[in-house]
Amino acid sequence: MELQAVVMAGGRGSHMLDLTQGLRPKPFVLVGNKPLIWYTINMLEGAGFSEAIIITLNCVKTHMELVLKEFNMITKVIGISEESDLDTVDSLCLIKDLIKSDVVVLSCDLITDLPFHRLADVHRLHDSSVTMLLCPAKADIENIPGVKQKKKGQQKQREFIGLCPTERLNQRILFLLNEADLEDDLLPVNQSLMREFPKFQVRTDLHDTHVYLFKKWMINYLTHNKMRSSLRSEVLPYVVQKQFAKSNRFQNGTGEGETNIKMDVNDIFSYVDEDSEKDFIYDLTLAPHERKVNSKSITCYAYIYEEGLCMNVNNISLYMEANRVVSKPDSTFLNIQTRVHPSSRVDEKSQVGADCLVGERTEIAERTSVKRTIVGRNCTIGSGVRLSNCVIMDRVHIDNGSNLNGCILCDDVVIGEKCDLKDCFVGDQKKLTAMTRLSKESLVESQAMMEFE
């Protein structure tokens, strides 16, 4: 694979802090009893990548290297300070000397069955400066554990994406706008853009997966221009807009057929294809040089992946949905020989559904029913317990006769006898006494989880 892969794994999971704070950083949150970053690296390895650069926090660098030993690909883990608060642009600048070719940048929270070559083919076909992966946006699940109801007036701001189809799922990006940036609810679309693209779509139903393919010159540009710190909200809209701007790159001509190029580090066009053979090809054409340089030297495209699974696990709703999807009987994500780990013991009088997973060294007593549930490692589940649509993490104890539906139980939770919990979030090391009855409660130290997308 001629692309280099860079995985961003230094985020703190701000929309699911009750899952990620403490000893469970976002890359290691378990989905289907696998660390979240496992799905990203597994996808890259399956796509033919032999190497990847992982950017993560210093405090988890050693554990990250241990997790990645499962894979055959070479991984270089770059640690950043916990106090540095580096964003994606800063992180890319940090590793600029390691980037030798076009690069794919993706987040550690990505779970997808996308055949990666489709996205790469779009990038190659159009010689695109930036290529994005989009997918249909997903609605929140109806009952989110620990959330009684959304706050009144709470509504996710829409993203307006202007697209001109070149093929059915292969689209030219014309603009990227956030609802918060609009004045009087009007889209600021130039007439010149409408003349050049008389037919285009404005989509608000698409999700940006934070998977981007960049030309190498884009990394050079970002390194010398750090005024725009946010990749998604500042850099990408700027680059998309520059597709239709005129370049000053060749403004100082010294004579017919000659050009005195003066590098302007602030001008994005100064970086375009600086190591490419394109300029040589342009010189062989008969068109005026200035016109050729200005003609679409920056291009931005998107591939929309509609038929398969594509999601970023960045809030509690999507965390529950991801666990449900990867544990389905027909899931292609996990090469599961048996749904119950060989080191675990399930009483013959208990039932564990085909859409469940049971981790290592877990014990399930008699007359217990487990449906659509993930059970972690070293758990003990008593007799007569009913589990449905739950995520049970490691070292959890559930006593006899308890009934749990739609719940998340974090590490080292203890549930007493005959408890009844529905749509609850129970944080690390919490203990519930016998006969506890709760619905839509969040039992954690903070209320961070209540802020979800």
Secondary structure, DSSP 8 states (H G I E B T S, - for coil): --SEEEEEE----TT-HHHHSTT--GGG-EETTEEHHHHHHHHHHHTT--EEEEEEEGGGHHHHHHHGGGSSSEEEEEEE-TTS---HHHHHHHTGGG--S-EEEEETTEEE---HHHHHHHHHHTT-SEEEEEEE-----SS-TT-----TT-----EEEEEEESSSSEEEEEEEEEGGG-BTTB----HHHHHH-SS-EEESSEEEEEEEEE-HHHHHHHHH--S---IIIIIHHHHHHHTTS---TT----BTTB------TT-GGGTTTTTSSHHHHHHTSSS-HHHHHHSSSS-EEEEE--SS-EEE--SHHHHHHHHHHHTSTT-SSS--S-SB-TT-EE-TTSEE-TT-EE-TT-EE-TT-EEES-EE-SS-EE-TT-EEES-EE-TT-EE-TT-EEES-EE-TT-EE-TT-EEES-EE-TT-EE-TT-EEES-EESSSSGGG---
